[in-house]
């Protein structure tokens, strides 16, 4: 059952207490993707069940921690590009995960202090810690929606309180589309999200593949699906490219996240990981 969309809003560094929802119940007996990801990134907002599955997957796929960090660094480079070169001032971050260093609003507002960011997730623990995402520059704004990716219309309605869809918006979906198993459903969700976007809007996706580590990554995903939730699937780079249908891919296209506009290539290209990503522009 999908939970109703709930909003927790921040303005000029403050949290609107009247919009603060009651703390939800958290099931500590079942692992969850946001908490496992937090564990791999060295965070503290996770439970024994998350650490156990995280270690189990790392035993099969030793570079999973590297993949998690590569995904986080990819977010930073993508947001810097969007707020800088692309001139985006509005961000819809779907699948936020637990707050950590250099969240989307921190990166965007360092480049453009007037940036507005709406975070979206449906993990109860992320909701509990949403206050950490709601600090903002005086010129900008942040908002958090407790909403389900499978209900894009509710996300768009909730985001309208902060974002102006007549102006360009950047949607980031990093490490979340893999939880939509069916290709047609994934394309439908993305299609509905991008439909109201103004020309010049952007979409960023990061998604696991098995291009680099092959069977090791496939087995890690099988173990994830057996013991964790929500389930996920890998896709090929071509399948990931298909998710950007109707948009113009930004160079270098869909590549390993480590090789999407890396910060330093003086010593050659960084090693590839099985997290692939890309950014595309709405014409």
Buried (B, 14 or more C-beta within 10 A) or exposed (E): EEBEBBBBBBBEEEBEEEBBBEEBEBEBEBBBBBBBBBBBBEBEBBBEBBBBBBEBBBEBBEBBBBBBBBBBBBBBBBBBBBBBEBEBBBBBBBBBBBBBEBBBBBBBBBBBEEBBBBBBBBBBBBBBBBBBBBBBBEEBBBBBBBBBBBBBEBBBEBBEEBBEBEBBBBBBBBBBBBBBEEEEEBBBBBEBBBEBBEEBBBBBBBBBBBBBBEEBBBBBBEBBBEBBEBBBBBBBBEBBBBBBEEBEBBEEBBBBBBBBBBEEEEEEEBEBBBBBBBBBBBE
